[in-house]
Amino acid sequence: MCNTCSTETKHRNSRHTECCTCMNGYPKKCSCGGLIHVEETESESFGTLLVFRCDKCNFVFDIQEEEY
């Protein structure tokens, strides 16, 4: 899924160690053996959020508001 870059590329459940939709330094290895990706999502209350989630165990490590 991550081997091509486009605005429609999603990296959920990807096993690629290089993900063109992740921010610099990601994905990172999770202790479960999966990869931690950075997903951009919209929230009605907070605007654009960055969600740091493992593609294998689905654990959310961090949620940050995107800064412009």
C-alpha positions in Angstrom: 0.0 0.0 0.0 2.8 2.4 0.8 5.0 1.7 -2.2 3.4 4.5 -4.2 2.9 8.1 -3.2 -0.5 9.7 -3.8 -3.1 11.6 -1.9 -5.2 8.4 -1.8 -2.4 6.3 -0.3 -3.4 4.9 3.1 -0.9 3.0 5.3 -3.2 1.1 7.6 -2.1 -2.4 8.1 1.0 -1.8 6.0 4.1 -3.9 6.6 6.4 -1.5 4.7 9.4 -0.1 6.6 9.3 3.0 4.3 6.0 4.8 4.1 5.6 7.9 2.0 2.6 9.1 3.9 4.4 9.0 7.3 6.3 12.0 8.8 10.1 11.9 9.0 11.4 9.1 11.3 8.3 6.9 10.8 7.3 4.2 10.7 9.1 2.9 13.7 9.2 -0.6 15.1 6.7 -1.5 17.8 7.5 -4.0 20.6 4.9 -6.4 19.2 6.8 -6.6 15.9 4.5 -4.3 13.9 5.2 -0.8 12.6 4.1 2.5 14.2 2.7 4.8 11.5 1.5 8.4 11.7 -2.1 8.8 10.5 -3.6 12.2 9.8 -7.3 12.4 10.9 -9.9 15.2 11.3 -11.7 15.9 14.5 -14.7 18.2 14.8 -13.4 19.4 18.2 -9.7 19.7 17.6 -9.2 20.0 13.8 -6.4 18.0 12.2 -4.8 15.4 14.5 -1.7 13.2 14.1 -2.3 9.7 15.4 0.7 7.4 16.2 -0.7 3.9 15.9 0.8 0.4 15.4 -0.4 -1.5 12.3 -0.2 -4.8 14.1 -1.5 -4.5 17.6 -3.5 -1.2 16.9 -2.1 0.4 20.0 -2.2 4.3 19.9 1.0 5.7 21.3 0.3 9.4 20.9 -2.2 11.9 19.5 -1.0 15.4 18.7 -2.7 18.4 17.2 -1.1 19.3 13.8 0.8 22.6 13.9 1.0 24.8 10.9 
